Amino acid sequence: MDRMKRIPVHEQDPKVRAANFKEVCLGYNKEEAVEEANRCLNCKNPNCVKKCPVNIEIPKFIAKVKEGSFEDAAKIIAKSSALPSVCGRVCPQESQCEGNCVLGIKGEAVSIGKLERFVADWARENNIDLSETLPKNGKKVAVIGSGPAGLTCAGDLAKLGYEVTIFEALHEVGGVLVYGIPEFRLPKETVVKGAVENVKKLGVKIETNVIVGRTVTIDELFENEGFQAVFIGSGAGLPRFMGIPGENANGVCSANEFLTRNNLMKAFKDEYKTPIRVGKKVAVVGGGNVAMDAARTALRLGAEVHIVYRRSESELPARIEEVHHAKEEGVIFDLLTNPTEILQDEKGWVTGMKCVKMELGEPDESGRRRPVAVDGSEFVLDVDTVIMSLGTSPNPLISSTTKGLDINKRQCIIASEDTGITSREGVFAGGDAVTGAATVILAMGAGKKAAKGIHDYLSKGA
């Protein structure tokens, strides 16, 4: 075995998968997982663990995979993570654990994410019980939102003996895992439902169709329902737009709406009657993972798809793997291009998008070179649908109905990064509701820290 090269992972052929919603990456089988695990050097001072936002004991679980002890590997991961089958699929490992693997200096890093996925899938398929908890302590905690932050916080508190209830605004549990990330990256019936079931097995209660701030307020959770602490993990579901002329034309939508219709409301299935507009030629404006998800979804629904992004390829915020998959499938990248106006016909339908070519100037406050318009480079991109993927901010509903909860100018709740503590006594927050749109694993890390913060807070009076 060449220790410097990772064991390749099987994927659906690009031409085949571009026309279906089945999972792109097929994962390792047992033999491949053991062989890949044998590449791990089991470092005494593992940098991979330091860079994992939920501090999974990576060399320990990989050592168990080497031995073929998959159940023990699953139990090691379960101590730190409630959602390994999710993280193994959607985590940006290349900039976290794998980005700090010693083997990556001269060769290819260990495929930590693919090994985590293998172990989690094996545990689910073999019904391994990972629901060890301390005895109930009689203290009640409410968790708002059933996305990665909420599920992680709830799971960690349940393990410590708390009575936890999650309140979810939608009819399905999973937050961004069900409405945001497409089926071909994250299968819902097996992977997401399996992760949710694991949290329920810890004793967590989940109530759906509860909109905190409308159905019930945080004050009422404390005063009427006996909760002693509340964690806000309500995400960031309010889409941003550019503010250019024609943006309210028919055929313009946010990536959030487009993906929710497809993922949560199953618009891609013939038996569902959810309306979704794709058109023949789609422009997705933006360069993050959500933009890639929207583009690859529109492609599977039969459109020619363009990613329109104002910087160059090296500045694309999306994961390298997502960009690679999008290109393989036939998504067209119009880089260094910025929309200036959306054109429409007399009935208000999109007929095209005016764009200008950009060049990179001096670095801005983000450290990336600022894109500057090139004089005289205007042109019209021939599209009939525009999907805006420019990030999201938190819905102000909770902050506007909760006394004493401070927010910043971006409508994000102000909370301690280490403990999740907010300006309101007994209220903690984390994930996208605090940071604005970020990654699943960072939301999980915030949920984990908040669970510890809540435990410390409620233990003071014990």
TAZI-V959762 format. One record per residue. N is the residue number from 0. RES is the residue in one small letter. D_CENTER is the distance of its C-alpha to the mean C-alpha in Angstrom with 1 decimal. Layout:
n:res:d_center
N:RES:D_CENTER
N:RES:D_CENTER
//
This chain:
n:res:d_center
0:m:34.5
1:d:33.4
2:r:31.4
3:m:30.1
4:k:28.4
5:r:25.4
6:i:25.9
7:p:24.4
8:v:21.9
9:h:22.9
10:e:21.1
11:q:22.2
12:d:24.7
13:p:23.2
14:k:26.0
15:v:25.4
16:r:21.6
17:a:21.8
18:a:23.5
19:n:21.5
20:f:18.2
21:k:18.6
22:e:16.3
23:v:17.0
24:c:17.1
25:l:19.6
26:g:19.3
27:y:22.3
28:n:25.3
29:k:27.2
30:e:29.5
31:e:27.0
32:a:24.8
33:v:28.0
34:e:29.1
35:e:25.9
36:a:26.0
37:n:29.6
38:r:28.5
39:c:27.1
40:l:29.8
41:n:28.9
42:c:29.2
43:k:31.1
44:n:28.9
45:p:25.4
46:n:23.4
47:c:20.3
48:v:20.2
49:k:20.6
50:k:17.6
51:c:15.3
52:p:13.7
53:v:14.7
54:n:17.9
55:i:18.2
56:e:21.8
57:i:21.0
58:p:24.7
59:k:25.8
60:f:23.5
61:i:24.3
62:a:28.0
63:k:27.9
64:v:26.4
65:k:29.3
66:e:31.7
67:g:30.1
68:s:29.4
69:f:26.1
70:e:26.4
71:d:27.1
72:a:24.0
73:a:21.8
74:k:23.6
75:i:23.0
76:i:19.2
77:a:19.3
78:k:21.0
79:s:17.9
80:s:14.8
81:a:14.4
82:l:11.6
83:p:13.0
84:s:12.8
85:v:9.0
86:c:8.9
87:g:11.9
88:r:10.2
89:v:6.9
90:c:7.9
91:p:9.9
92:q:13.0
93:e:15.4
94:s:15.0
95:q:14.9
96:c:16.9
97:e:18.2
98:g:18.9
99:n:21.3
100:c:22.9
101:v:26.7
102:l:27.1
103:g:25.0
104:i:27.8
105:k:30.3
106:g:28.4
107:e:25.1
108:a:22.8
109:v:22.5
110:s:19.6
111:i:18.1
112:g:14.8
113:k:16.9
114:l:19.2
115:e:16.7
116:r:15.6
117:f:19.3
118:v:20.2
119:a:17.7
120:d:18.7
121:w:22.3
122:a:22.1
123:r:20.8
124:e:23.4
125:n:26.1
126:n:25.4
127:i:25.3
128:d:25.5
129:l:23.2
130:s:24.1
131:e:26.4
132:t:26.8
133:l:29.5
134:p:32.0
135:k:31.0
136:n:32.1
137:g:32.5
138:k:30.1
139:k:27.6
140:v:24.2
141:a:22.1
142:v:18.3
143:i:17.0
144:g:13.8
145:s:12.5
146:g:8.7
147:p:7.6
148:a:10.1
149:g:12.7
150:l:12.8
151:t:13.2
152:c:15.7
153:a:17.5
154:g:17.8
155:d:19.2
156:l:21.6
157:a:22.8
158:k:23.7
159:l:25.8
160:g:27.7
161:y:26.3
162:e:26.4
163:v:22.9
164:t:22.1
165:i:18.7
166:f:19.2
167:e:16.8
168:a:17.7
169:l:16.9
170:h:18.9
171:e:16.2
172:v:14.3
173:g:10.6
174:g:9.2
175:v:6.2
176:l:6.5
177:v:9.9
178:y:10.2
179:g:7.5
180:i:6.9
181:p:10.6
182:e:12.9
183:f:14.0
184:r:10.8
185:l:10.2
186:p:13.5
187:k:13.5
188:e:17.1
189:t:17.1
190:v:13.9
191:v:12.1
192:k:15.5
193:g:16.7
194:a:14.2
195:v:15.1
196:e:18.8
197:n:18.6
198:v:17.8
199:k:20.6
200:k:23.0
201:l:22.8
202:g:24.4
203:v:21.7
204:k:22.7
205:i:20.3
206:e:21.7
207:t:20.1
208:n:21.3
209:v:21.9
210:i:21.1
211:v:21.8
212:g:24.0
213:r:25.6
214:t:26.2
215:v:26.6
216:t:26.4
217:i:25.5
218:d:29.3
219:e:30.1
220:l:27.7
221:f:29.7
222:e:33.1
223:n:33.3
224:e:31.0
225:g:31.6
226:f:28.2
227:q:28.8
228:a:25.4
229:v:22.3
230:f:18.7
231:i:16.8
232:g:13.0
233:s:13.1
234:g:10.1
235:a:11.1
236:g:12.2
237:l:15.2
238:p:15.3
239:r:17.4
240:f:20.3
241:m:22.7
242:g:25.9
243:i:27.9
244:p:30.8
245:g:30.1
246:e:26.4
247:n:27.4
248:a:29.0
249:n:28.4
250:g:25.9
251:v:23.5
252:c:20.2
253:s:16.8
254:a:13.8
255:n:12.4
256:e:15.6
257:f:16.0
258:l:12.7
259:t:13.5
260:r:17.0
261:n:16.1
262:n:13.4
263:l:14.5
264:m:18.1
265:k:18.6
266:a:20.4
267:f:20.5
268:k:22.8
269:d:26.5
270:e:27.1
271:y:24.8
272:k:26.4
273:t:23.4
274:p:24.4
275:i:22.3
276:r:23.8
277:v:23.4
278:g:26.8
279:k:28.2
280:k:26.8
281:v:23.4
282:a:22.3
283:v:18.7
284:v:19.0
285:g:16.4
286:g:15.2
287:g:11.5
288:n:8.8
289:v:8.9
290:a:12.6
291:m:12.7
292:d:11.0
293:a:13.6
294:a:16.3
295:r:16.1
296:t:16.0
297:a:19.1
298:l:20.7
299:r:20.6
300:l:22.1
301:g:25.0
302:a:24.7
303:e:25.5
304:v:22.5
305:h:22.6
306:i:19.9
307:v:21.7
308:y:20.8
309:r:23.2
310:r:22.9
311:s:23.6
312:e:21.6
313:s:21.5
314:e:19.8
315:l:16.9
316:p:13.7
317:a:11.8
318:r:12.0
319:i:15.5
320:e:14.8
321:e:13.1
322:v:16.1
323:h:18.4
324:h:17.4
325:a:17.6
326:k:21.0
327:e:22.2
328:e:21.6
329:g:23.6
330:v:21.4
331:i:23.8
332:f:22.7
333:d:24.8
334:l:24.2
335:l:26.1
336:t:26.3
337:n:25.8
338:p:26.5
339:t:29.3
340:e:30.1
341:i:29.3
342:l:32.5
343:q:33.5
344:d:36.6
345:e:39.0
346:k:37.0
347:g:33.9
348:w:31.9
349:v:30.1
350:t:32.5
351:g:30.9
352:m:29.2
353:k:31.2
354:c:29.7
355:v:31.1
356:k:30.8
357:m:29.6
358:e:30.5
359:l:29.1
360:g:31.2
361:e:31.1
362:p:28.0
363:d:26.6
364:e:25.3
365:s:21.9
366:g:24.1
367:r:23.4
368:r:26.4
369:r:26.7
370:p:27.1
371:v:30.6
372:a:32.0
373:v:34.7
374:d:37.8
375:g:39.0
376:s:36.0
377:e:35.0
378:f:34.4
379:v:33.1
380:l:30.2
381:d:31.3
382:v:28.4
383:d:28.5
384:t:24.8
385:v:22.6
386:i:18.8
387:m:17.8
388:s:14.4
389:l:15.2
390:g:12.5
391:t:12.6
392:s:14.3
393:p:14.8
394:n:17.2
395:p:20.5
396:l:21.7
397:i:21.2
398:s:22.5
399:s:25.4
400:t:26.5
401:t:26.4
402:k:29.5
403:g:29.2
404:l:25.4
405:d:25.1
406:i:22.6
407:n:22.6
408:k:23.5
409:r:19.9
410:q:19.9
411:c:17.6
412:i:19.0
413:i:20.8
414:a:20.2
415:s:21.2
416:e:18.6
417:d:20.6
418:t:21.2
419:g:19.3
420:i:22.7
421:t:23.2
422:s:26.6
423:r:27.2
424:e:28.8
425:g:26.8
426:v:23.6
427:f:20.5
428:a:17.1
429:g:13.9
430:g:10.2
431:d:9.7
432:a:13.1
433:v:14.7
434:t:13.1
435:g:12.0
436:a:8.7
437:a:7.2
438:t:4.7
439:v:3.6
440:i:7.2
441:l:8.8
442:a:8.1
443:m:9.6
444:g:12.3
445:a:13.2
446:g:13.5
447:k:15.7
448:k:17.8
449:a:18.4
450:a:19.5
451:k:22.1
452:g:23.0
453:i:23.7
454:h:25.6
455:d:27.7
456:y:28.4
457:l:29.5
458:s:31.5
459:k:33.6
460:g:35.6
461:a:35.9
//
